[in-house]
Amino acid sequence: MIATQNKRTIRNISIKSLKANKLRNIFAIMAIVLTTLLFTSLLTIGISMNKSLQESTMRQVGGSFHGSFKYLTKDEFDHIKNHKLIKDIEYSVLVGFAKNSELSTRQTEVRYATNKEAEFMFDLPTKGTMPQNENEIAFDTIVLDKLGVPHEIGSKVTLTYTVNGKQATDKFTLSGYWKGDAVAPASMAWVSEKFLKGKLYGIDDKYVKSHFKETENLTGLVFADVMFSNSFNVKNKLLKILSDSGYTQANIPLGVNWAYTSEQIISNLGSIVSLIGAMLLVMLSGYLIIYNIFYISVAKDTKFYGLLKTIGTTSKQIRSIVKRQAIILSIIGIPIGLVIGYMMGSVLIPFVMQSVQVTHTEISFDPLIFIAASLFSLVTVLISCRKPQKIAAKISPIEAVRYTDVQDNGKRKNKESINGAKVYKMAFYNVFRNKKKAIVVMISLSLSIILLNSVYTMVKGFDMDKYVSGIIVSDFGIADAGYFNPYIGYKGQDTLKEKTVDEISSLKGIKNVGRVYFKEFKHKLTDKSLKWLKGQLESEAAIKDKSGTTEDTKKILESKELKLTFGGLDKLISNKIEIFKGTFDAKKFATGNYIIIGRPYFQGTSNIESYYDVGEDFKMTYEDGTEKTYKVMAIGEIPFNVSVRTADPQAVQISIPSDEFKSHVKNPVIMTTLFDVEKQEIPSVENYIKSYVKTKEPALSYTSKNFFEKEFAKTQSTYNVVGYSLSFVIALIGILNFANSMATSIISRRKEHAMLQSIGMTGRQLYKMLLFEGLYYALFTMLIVVTFGMAFSYIIANAIVGGFTFFSYHITLVPVAICLPFLIVISSVIPIICYKTTSKMSIVERLNEG
């Protein structure tokens, strides 16, 4: 055989062959469009979600910096600021905290900062400027609104604030302001450098730093934020700076901005795996259809490739012809898929973001989306075409002449029948005469149903009661605003009064009321309890450092005194205690002679031990010096959402009945109160509470079950919209694959069908045979779904949402049952349509073909 090297001729053959396969081209372009569409929409969602989450997390953290050093003296700051690893370092100096009553629900920090630092913290004035003169100040709009100050430069502001442990009040002029962000941990009140110097005069920052844990005074301490050349290994870089400067983390606490992706890879591993899994699923779907299209095309054009071989075309050149056709079709299909896919991703991203509760959603137009989607699609096409290229290249001229659409494995069986050929048997043999093609089509069809079943399993496995009970255990909860704000926390604020609880309790529809009273006490540990704590030092990282024990733990071991968070519980709350060890007896508990002791906060959730065991005596010394010995009824805890929420790692929660609490504690403080409400009265009660905390008691805040039920519905909506959209597009790919297989099969068998009709097969029998072929595809697709598919649905559902505490896996075949009629219709109609459109020629004309 003489090899030719005429590239132009090969190119012309490739293009003319492409023009001769118009039906194949339509199917191939549609397949490439759908595959590219899925890649583009997934990448649009993934990249937009990452950017939005990063931006939102930065705002929650309070800045765009890589890391930070906290509680620095001026000397310490000067010592570290010139380290070679630091690309940029900016700072702020704390004066104190705003104490205006109007700001009780919003932590407001009075600071001086450089302009760049204010920009890092998203707190640079967008109207006006940073303060320059001693009496100037800048706020965000949240603070201005709470103080009732108009958004106008030059407005007068009276601010009460702490400085060096004392309160001061000054009048300022507004020099600038910016839009406040509710998710930020605190609002800033920027003051000038002149004001700072005046307030810091005579204050020893070294003394402030060494005593701030006892005094809670931070006046004059520096908070430095740093940027590196990149966001990799931020913590190690911060530790390196400290080490090189002669400090340790014990001297200077550091913080890592967890907003950066490189710091979130481990925590977001589930999301990353989900995205990779979805991309692989798309690649598999695209591969199955594109492979099948070219495989069928090559098989159909066997004679054509055999003739090319006879005139000297090499195997390499034939591979080039097939590959060139695939690339030309990709050039047409990929741009269309990119446009439609980006539009689809842009529509879906708001649904995705609503489930992660971010305030800032950005639909990215990153070139990476289009580059990556194009490459993924092109790679999928090229991989899909490799096998058909090899098949085409191996075709010999003799093989081409003898070609029929049957896999010849060298084994043939003569089929005999005493009752004549059965149409349904002939259909069965026709489906599996090319086993590879049949299996590919069935897998392609089953993928969408498996995915649909997985999505349905996930959504139906979400348990709203589990979700809501993990956040709130009653219809409404009310407390000091700081209680619901993790950046402020509850520190014994006496904001929620009995008269407020009584007023709300008198509303129509209130069924049950549950108060939680709060008090912190010091408790003298027994020798046995002290020994238990020492034993925990061996394994609990939260209460030890490299030296073997943290400073706080060392103080407890020396003083033998432990901090208790003491809670007095109404019956509604005590009935919700979760018991880990022992049993809860409501009647005995109500006598006031028993306590429920919690696990120390440093312990993991798997541990069920505490300082005192079930049945042991617990001696309590109250503030007036009276003592009472209680029996430990059980080790257990009230739900987190009605607990103090923040405490020292070594602290422990003690629960007693509210009546017992009030009989020993002077001026008992209500930490939070829960209300159970009749369903029909929930809207009116919520409107009342909402109005009450806004107008009568602005220092209070509330939370409701209704709010979290809506959040749960948003989460469900996300999985519904995104999951079912993906299922729909993959279903289109499967249907397209099936339609292509049937159409090409019928085209390639036109002569065969004509022969059957010429020897007596009626048109009705031929229709029946094609109908049975379609039904066999439906039947075997369903068999794949209910066997392998169920296992895959379990794996997919658990990989994506198995870690959710409110998810429970339940086997279901509902989507399969719903899809079955549609699959039967599709499998029945497509073969008939294909036959009708390809059999307009007479029997004689079809017999004379080829």
Residue pairs with C-beta under 8 A, 6 or more apart in sequence:
1 309
1 312
1 314
2 312
3 312
3 314
4 10
4 312
4 313
4 314
4 317
10 313
10 317
10 320
10 321
10 324
11 324
13 308
13 321
14 320
14 321
14 324
14 325
14 328
15 328
17 301
17 304
17 321
17 325
18 25
18 325
18 328
18 329
21 297
21 301
23 743
23 744
23 747
24 293
24 296
24 297
24 740
24 744
25 329
27 293
27 736
27 739
27 740
27 743
28 290
28 293
28 294
28 326
28 329
28 333
29 329
29 332
29 333
29 336
30 333
30 736
31 286
31 289
31 290
31 293
31 333
31 733
31 736
31 737
32 286
32 290
32 329
32 330
32 332
32 333
32 334
32 337
32 377
32 381
33 333
33 334
33 336
33 337
33 340
34 286
34 337
34 729
34 732
34 733
34 736
35 282
35 283
35 285
35 286
35 289
35 290
35 337
35 377
35 380
35 381
35 733
36 333
36 334
36 336
36 337
36 338
36 341
36 373
36 374
36 377
37 337
37 340
37 341
37 344
37 729
38 282
38 285
38 286
38 341
38 726
38 729
38 730
39 279
39 282
39 337
39 341
39 372
39 373
39 376
39 377
40 337
40 338
40 340
40 341
40 342
40 344
40 345
40 369
40 370
40 373
41 341
41 342
41 344
41 345
41 348
42 275
42 278
42 279
42 282
42 345
43 345
43 368
43 369
43 372
43 373
44 341
44 342
44 344
44 345
44 346
44 349
44 363
44 364
44 369
45 345
45 348
45 349
45 352
45 722
46 275
47 364
47 366
47 368
47 369
48 345
48 349
48 361
48 362
48 363
48 364
49 349
49 352
49 353
49 356
50 261
51 362
51 364
51 366
52 349
52 353
52 358
52 360
52 361
52 362
53 259
53 356
53 358
54 259
54 260
54 261
55 259
55 358
55 360
55 362
56 183
56 358
56 359
56 360
57 258
57 259
58 64
58 122
58 257
58 259
59 122
59 181
59 183
59 184
59 359
59 360
60 183
60 184
60 185
60 259
61 185
61 257
61 258
61 259
62 121
62 122
62 184
62 185
62 186
63 120
63 121
63 122
63 225
63 257
64 120
64 122
64 257
64 259
65 90
65 120
65 225
65 226
65 227
65 257
66 226
66 227
66 228
66 231
66 234
66 237
66 256
66 257
66 260
67 225
67 226
67 228
67 234
67 235
67 237
67 238
67 254
67 255
67 256
67 257
68 223
68 224
68 225
68 226
68 254
68 255
68 257
69 76
69 77
69 80
69 223
69 224
69 226
69 238
69 242
69 252
69 253
69 254
69 255
70 223
70 252
70 253
70 254
70 255
71 209
71 212
71 218
71 221
71 222
71 223
71 252
71 253
72 80
72 221
72 222
72 223
72 224
72 252
73 205
73 206
73 209
73 221
73 222
74 205
74 222
75 206
76 222
76 247
76 251
76 252
77 91
77 222
77 224
79 245
79 246
79 247
80 86
80 224
80 241
80 242
80 245
80 247
80 252
81 89
81 224
83 241
83 244
83 245
85 228
85 237
85 240
85 241
86 226
86 227
86 228
86 241
87 226
87 227
87 228
87 229
88 116
88 226
88 227
89 224
89 225
89 226
89 227
90 113
90 114
90 116
90 117
90 120
90 224
90 225
91 113
91 114
91 117
91 222
91 223
91 224
91 225
92 111
92 112
92 113
92 114
92 117
92 121
92 222
92 223
93 111
93 112
93 113
93 196
93 200
93 220
93 221
93 222
93 223
94 109
94 110
94 111
94 218
94 219
94 220
94 221
94 223
95 110
95 111
95 112
95 161
95 163
95 191
95 195
95 196
95 199
95 219
96 109
96 110
96 161
96 162
96 163
96 164
96 218
96 219
97 107
97 108
97 109
97 110
97 161
97 162
98 108
98 109
98 110
98 143
98 159
98 160
98 161
98 189
99 160
99 161
99 162
99 167
100 147
100 158
100 159
100 160
101 699
102 146
102 147
102 148
102 698
103 143
103 146
103 147
104 481
104 482
104 495
104 698
104 699
105 146
105 481
105 482
105 485
105 698
105 699
105 701
106 142
106 143
106 146
106 186
106 187
107 185
107 186
107 187
107 485
107 487
107 488
108 139
108 143
108 186
108 187
108 188
108 189
109 186
109 187
109 188
109 189
110 159
110 161
110 163
110 189
110 191
111 188
111 189
111 190
111 191
112 190
112 191
112 192
112 193
112 195
112 196
113 121
113 123
113 130
113 188
113 190
115 124
115 130
117 225
118 124
118 125
118 130
118 188
118 190
120 225
121 188
121 225
122 181
122 184
123 140
123 178
123 188
123 190
124 130
124 178
125 138
125 175
125 176
125 177
125 178
125 190
126 177
126 178
126 179
127 151
127 153
127 176
127 177
127 178
128 138
128 153
128 174
128 175
128 176
128 177
129 138
129 175
129 176
130 138
130 175
130 176
130 190
130 192
131 137
131 138
131 175
131 176
131 190
131 191
131 192
131 195
132 175
132 192
132 194
133 173
133 175
133 192
133 194
134 192
134 194
134 195
134 198
135 170
135 171
135 172
135 173
135 195
136 172
136 173
136 174
136 175
136 191
136 192
136 195
137 157
137 159
137 172
137 173
137 174
137 175
137 189
137 190
137 191
138 174
138 175
138 176
138 177
138 178
138 188
138 189
138 190
139 147
139 149
139 157
139 174
139 177
139 187
139 188
139 189
139 190
140 177
140 178
140 179
140 180
140 181
140 187
140 188
141 151
141 177
141 178
141 179
141 180
142 180
142 181
142 182
142 187
143 180
143 187
143 189
144 150
144 151
144 174
144 177
145 180
147 157
149 155
149 156
149 157
149 174
151 177
152 174
153 174
153 175
153 176
153 177
154 173
154 174
155 173
155 174
156 171
156 172
156 173
156 174
157 171
157 172
157 173
157 174
158 169
158 170
158 171
158 172
159 169
159 170
159 171
159 172
159 189
160 167
160 168
160 169
161 167
161 168
161 169
161 170
161 189
162 168
162 217
162 219
163 199
163 219
164 199
164 203
164 208
164 217
164 219
164 220
165 215
165 217
165 219
172 191
176 190
180 187
181 359
182 359
183 359
185 487
186 487
199 219
200 219
200 220
203 219
203 220
205 220
205 221
208 215
208 217
208 218
208 219
208 220
208 221
209 221
211 217
212 218
212 221
226 238
226 241
228 234
228 237
230 262
231 260
231 261
231 262
231 263
232 262
233 262
234 256
234 257
234 260
234 262
234 263
235 254
235 256
238 254
238 256
239 249
239 254
242 248
242 249
242 251
242 252
242 254
250 545
250 551
256 263
257 263
258 264
258 267
261 268
265 272
270 799
270 800
270 803
273 799
274 799
274 800
277 796
277 799
277 800
278 726
279 376
281 447
281 451
281 730
282 376
282 730
283 376
283 380
284 447
285 444
285 447
285 730
285 733
285 734
286 377
286 380
286 381
286 384
286 733
287 380
287 383
287 384
288 440
288 443
288 444
288 447
288 733
288 737
289 444
289 733
289 734
289 736
289 737
289 740
290 326
290 380
290 381
290 384
290 385
291 384
291 385
291 387
291 388
291 440
292 437
292 440
292 441
292 444
292 737
292 740
292 741
293 737
293 740
294 322
294 326
294 384
294 385
294 388
295 387
295 388
295 391
295 436
295 437
295 440
296 437
296 740
296 741
296 744
296 745
297 388
297 744
298 305
298 322
298 388
298 391
298 392
299 391
299 403
299 405
299 434
299 437
299 748
300 405
300 744
300 747
300 748
301 392
302 395
302 399
302 400
302 403
303 400
303 401
303 403
303 850
304 400
305 318
305 392
305 395
305 400
306 395
306 396
306 397
306 398
306 399
306 400
306 401
306 403
307 397
307 400
308 318
308 321
309 318
309 395
309 396
309 397
309 400
310 397
315 393
315 394
316 393
318 389
318 392
318 393
318 395
319 389
319 390
319 392
319 393
321 392
322 385
322 388
322 389
322 392
323 382
323 385
323 389
326 381
326 382
326 384
326 385
327 378
327 381
329 381
330 377
330 378
330 381
333 377
334 374
334 377
334 378
337 373
337 377
338 370
338 373
338 374
341 373
342 369
342 370
344 725
345 363
345 369
346 363
348 721
348 722
348 725
349 361
349 363
350 361
351 717
351 718
351 721
351 722
352 718
352 722
353 361
354 714
354 717
354 718
355 714
355 715
355 717
355 718
355 719
357 711
404 752
405 433
405 434
405 745
405 748
405 749
406 433
406 434
407 433
407 434
407 435
407 436
415 425
415 429
423 765
423 768
423 769
423 772
424 768
424 772
426 769
427 768
427 769
427 770
427 771
427 772
427 773
427 776
428 772
428 776
430 745
430 749
430 769
430 773
431 438
431 773
431 776
431 777
432 438
437 741
438 777
438 780
440 737
441 737
441 738
441 741
441 777
442 777
442 780
442 781
442 784
443 784
444 733
444 734
444 737
444 738
445 734
445 735
445 737
445 738
445 777
445 781
445 823
446 734
446 781
446 782
446 784
446 785
446 789
447 730
447 733
447 734
448 727
448 728
448 730
448 731
448 733
448 734
449 731
449 781
449 785
449 789
449 815
449 816
449 819
449 823
450 785
450 789
450 792
450 793
450 796
451 723
451 726
451 727
451 730
451 796
452 723
452 724
452 727
452 731
452 815
452 819
453 785
453 789
453 790
453 793
453 812
453 813
453 815
453 816
454 723
454 792
454 793
454 796
454 797
455 719
455 720
455 723
455 724
455 726
455 727
456 812
456 814
456 815
457 793
457 794
457 797
457 809
457 810
457 812
458 719
458 723
458 797
458 800
458 801
458 807
459 716
459 719
459 720
459 723
460 810
460 812
461 797
461 801
461 807
461 808
461 809
461 810
462 712
462 715
462 716
462 719
462 801
462 804
462 806
462 807
463 806
463 807
463 808
464 709
464 712
464 806
466 805
466 806
466 808
467 708
467 712
467 715
467 805
467 806
468 705
468 708
468 709
468 712
469 639
470 641
470 805
470 806
471 641
471 708
472 641
472 703
472 704
472 705
472 708
473 576
473 639
473 641
473 642
473 674
474 512
474 514
474 572
474 674
474 675
474 676
474 705
475 674
475 675
475 676
475 677
475 682
475 685
475 704
475 705
475 706
476 674
476 675
476 677
476 685
476 686
476 689
476 702
476 703
476 704
476 705
477 641
477 642
477 672
477 673
477 674
477 675
477 702
477 703
477 704
478 496
478 500
478 501
478 504
478 672
478 673
478 675
478 689
478 693
478 700
478 701
478 702
479 490
479 495
479 496
479 671
479 672
479 673
479 700
479 701
479 702
480 490
480 493
480 495
480 496
480 671
480 699
480 700
480 701
481 488
481 495
481 699
481 700
481 701
482 488
482 489
482 490
482 491
482 493
483 489
483 490
483 493
483 645
483 671
483 672
483 701
484 701
484 703
486 645
486 646
489 645
489 646
490 518
490 644
490 645
490 646
490 671
492 518
492 519
492 520
492 669
493 669
493 699
494 667
494 669
495 697
495 699
495 700
496 670
496 671
496 672
496 673
496 700
497 670
498 670
500 692
500 697
500 700
501 513
501 515
501 670
501 673
503 692
504 510
504 673
504 675
504 685
504 688
504 689
504 692
505 513
505 675
507 681
507 684
507 685
507 688
508 681
508 684
509 677
509 678
509 680
509 681
509 682
509 684
509 685
510 675
510 676
510 677
510 681
510 685
511 676
511 677
511 678
512 572
512 674
512 675
512 676
513 570
513 572
513 673
513 674
513 675
513 676
514 569
514 570
514 571
514 572
514 573
514 642
514 673
514 674
514 675
515 568
515 569
515 570
515 573
515 658
515 670
515 672
515 673
516 567
516 568
516 569
516 570
516 573
516 638
516 642
516 670
516 671
516 672
516 673
517 567
517 568
517 569
517 658
517 661
517 662
517 665
517 668
517 669
517 670
517 671
518 565
518 566
518 567
518 568
518 644
518 669
518 670
518 671
519 566
519 568
519 661
519 665
519 668
519 669
520 563
520 564
520 565
520 566
521 563
521 564
521 566
521 620
521 621
521 622
521 623
522 561
522 562
522 563
522 564
523 561
523 562
523 563
523 564
523 620
523 621
524 560
524 561
524 562
524 619
524 621
525 533
525 556
525 560
525 561
525 562
525 611
526 612
529 562
529 611
529 612
530 557
530 560
532 609
532 611
533 553
533 556
533 557
533 611
533 650
534 557
536 543
536 600
536 602
536 603
537 543
537 544
537 548
537 549
537 553
540 602
540 603
542 601
542 602
542 649
543 549
543 550
543 552
543 553
543 602
543 649
543 650
544 550
544 553
549 557
552 648
552 649
552 650
553 650
556 562
556 650
562 611
562 650
562 651
562 652
563 647
563 648
563 650
563 651
564 651
564 652
564 653
564 654
565 643
565 644
565 647
565 651
565 652
565 653
565 654
566 654
566 656
566 661
566 665
567 638
567 643
567 644
567 653
567 654
567 655
567 656
567 661
567 671
568 655
568 656
568 657
568 658
568 659
568 660
568 661
568 662
568 665
568 668
569 577
569 638
569 655
569 656
569 657
569 658
569 661
570 658
571 586
571 590
572 674
572 676
573 638
573 642
573 674
574 586
574 589
574 638
574 655
574 657
575 586
576 638
576 639
576 642
577 584
577 596
577 634
577 636
577 637
577 638
577 655
578 636
578 637
578 638
578 639
579 596
579 634
579 635
579 636
580 599
580 608
580 634
580 635
580 636
580 637
581 608
581 609
581 613
581 614
581 634
581 635
581 636
582 614
582 615
582 632
582 633
582 634
582 635
582 636
583 633
583 634
584 596
584 633
584 634
584 636
585 594
585 633
588 594
588 633
589 596
589 633
589 657
590 657
592 656
592 657
592 659
592 660
592 663
593 630
593 631
594 630
594 631
594 632
594 633
594 656
595 618
595 620
595 630
595 631
595 632
595 633
595 654
595 655
595 656
596 632
596 633
596 634
596 635
596 636
596 637
596 654
596 655
596 656
597 610
597 611
597 612
597 618
597 632
597 634
597 635
597 636
597 652
597 653
597 654
597 655
598 610
598 635
598 636
598 637
598 652
598 653
598 654
598 655
599 607
599 608
599 609
599 610
599 635
599 637
599 652
600 610
600 611
600 649
600 650
600 651
600 652
601 647
601 648
601 649
601 650
601 651
601 652
602 649
602 650
603 609
608 635
609 635
610 635
610 652
611 652
612 618
612 632
613 632
613 635
614 632
614 633
614 634
614 635
615 631
615 632
616 631
616 632
617 629
617 630
617 631
617 632
618 629
618 630
618 631
618 632
618 654
619 627
619 628
619 629
619 630
620 627
620 628
620 629
620 630
620 654
621 627
622 628
622 664
622 665
623 665
623 666
624 666
626 664
628 664
630 656
636 655
637 643
637 653
637 655
638 653
638 655
642 672
642 674
643 653
644 653
644 671
647 653
661 668
662 668
675 685
677 685
682 706
686 704
686 706
689 702
689 704
690 702
692 700
693 700
693 701
693 702
712 806
719 801
735 826
735 830
738 777
738 826
738 827
738 830
739 830
739 834
742 770
742 773
742 774
742 830
742 831
742 834
743 834
743 838
746 753
746 770
746 831
746 834
746 835
746 838
746 839
747 838
750 838
750 839
750 841
750 846
750 849
751 846
751 847
751 849
751 850
753 766
753 835
753 839
753 846
754 843
754 846
754 847
755 847
756 766
757 763
757 766
757 843
758 843
758 847
766 835
767 832
767 835
770 831
770 832
770 834
770 835
771 828
771 831
771 832
773 831
774 826
774 827
774 828
774 829
774 830
774 831
775 824
775 827
775 828
777 827
778 820
778 823
778 824
778 826
778 827
781 823
782 816
782 820
782 823
785 816
786 813
786 816
789 816
790 811
794 809
797 809
798 809
801 807
802 809
839 846
841 849
